[in-house]
Amino acid sequence: MYYVTKRIEISGSHHLELPYESKCTRSHGHNWIITVHCRAAELNEQGMVTDFTHIKESLISRLDHQDFNTILPFNPTAENIARWVLEQIPNCFRVDVQESEGNTASYEI
């Protein structure tokens, strides 16, 4: 099995829809660190699991300097973002989304 990992930093804002009082219900931003883990039993024609540049371009073009509430069809928690990212990247099996130091959510299949 072959494995690759790509770490990307993006800037983006969001607010959370919560049924309780929280400062996170107000719009705020983060410098998000998204780590994408991919695997494949066999390499593609170019000798790769997936191209690092394709991972970066896919996420940067959609998320960087965006208001996640306006572009994503769900409550943009770190957990939901991790699942969404995984679904966007071929051969991806795990995504870690760090919204701030000490706060990371992961999704894995």
GIPE-V165187 format. One record per residue. N is the residue number from 1. D_CENTER is the distance of its C-alpha to the mean C-alpha in Angstrom with 2 decimals. Layout:
[[N;D_CENTER] [N;D_CENTER]]
This chain:
[[1;23.01] [2;20.98] [3;17.65] [4;15.37] [5;12.56] [6;10.70] [7;9.64] [8;8.58] [9;9.59] [10;9.37] [11;11.65] [12;11.35] [13;13.48] [14;13.73] [15;16.32] [16;16.47] [17;19.13] [18;20.98] [19;24.51] [20;25.50] [21;25.98] [22;23.07] [23;22.32] [24;18.74] [25;20.38] [26;21.16] [27;18.95] [28;17.43] [29;14.91] [30;12.78] [31;11.94] [32;8.36] [33;7.85] [34;4.80] [35;6.98] [36;7.23] [37;10.63] [38;12.89] [39;16.57] [40;19.64] [41;23.27] [42;24.47] [43;23.42] [44;23.35] [45;26.24] [46;24.89] [47;24.68] [48;20.88] [49;18.36] [50;16.19] [51;16.47] [52;14.27] [53;15.02] [54;13.85] [55;10.30] [56;10.46] [57;12.40] [58;10.40] [59;7.37] [60;9.99] [61;12.37] [62;10.51] [63;8.74] [64;10.79] [65;13.68] [66;13.20] [67;14.14] [68;11.44] [69;14.47] [70;16.10] [71;13.59] [72;11.84] [73;14.47] [74;13.77] [75;14.00] [76;10.73] [77;10.70] [78;8.04] [79;9.09] [80;8.90] [81;5.44] [82;4.70] [83;7.53] [84;6.95] [85;4.40] [86;7.13] [87;9.69] [88;9.18] [89;9.80] [90;13.39] [91;14.40] [92;11.07] [93;12.14] [94;9.77] [95;6.29] [96;6.83] [97;5.53] [98;8.75] [99;10.04] [100;13.47] [101;15.75] [102;16.41] [103;13.71] [104;10.89] [105;9.67] [106;9.19] [107;9.51] [108;11.89] [109;14.43]]
